[in-house]
Amino acid sequence: MTSAMRKLSISVPPDVAERLERETNASAYITQAVRDRMRLDALDAELAHQGIQITDQGVAEARARRAAVEADWSPERRRALRERARQTALDAAAGTVDQPAA
């Protein structure tokens, strides 16, 4: 059974259009991007509900702390983490990794 689909016409800036033109299935690409954003919005709403406010300043401070930690990483550690992330993404795409419960 296929789910119902709606056809939309959208306007995008040239750089976005160029990126979408390289996709074999631009509709799937856009759908995934919007669903990713919907999950982030839901997380923001849940955090706000729990009394946790995400601010630009807080995000900047967290990024600065992370950059300070990563600056101490050796090239070998950076390479190992990049490979682990790549393999996890491949496993998830293949459906061979258990996804956390929603």
LINBELMO-V235260 format. One record per pair of residues at least 24 apart in sequence whose ideal C-beta (glycine too) atoms are under 6 Angstrom apart, sorted by the first residue. I is the first residue (numbers start at 1). J is the second residue. Records with the same first field share a line. If there is no record, write none. Layout:
I = J / J
//
This chain:
none
//
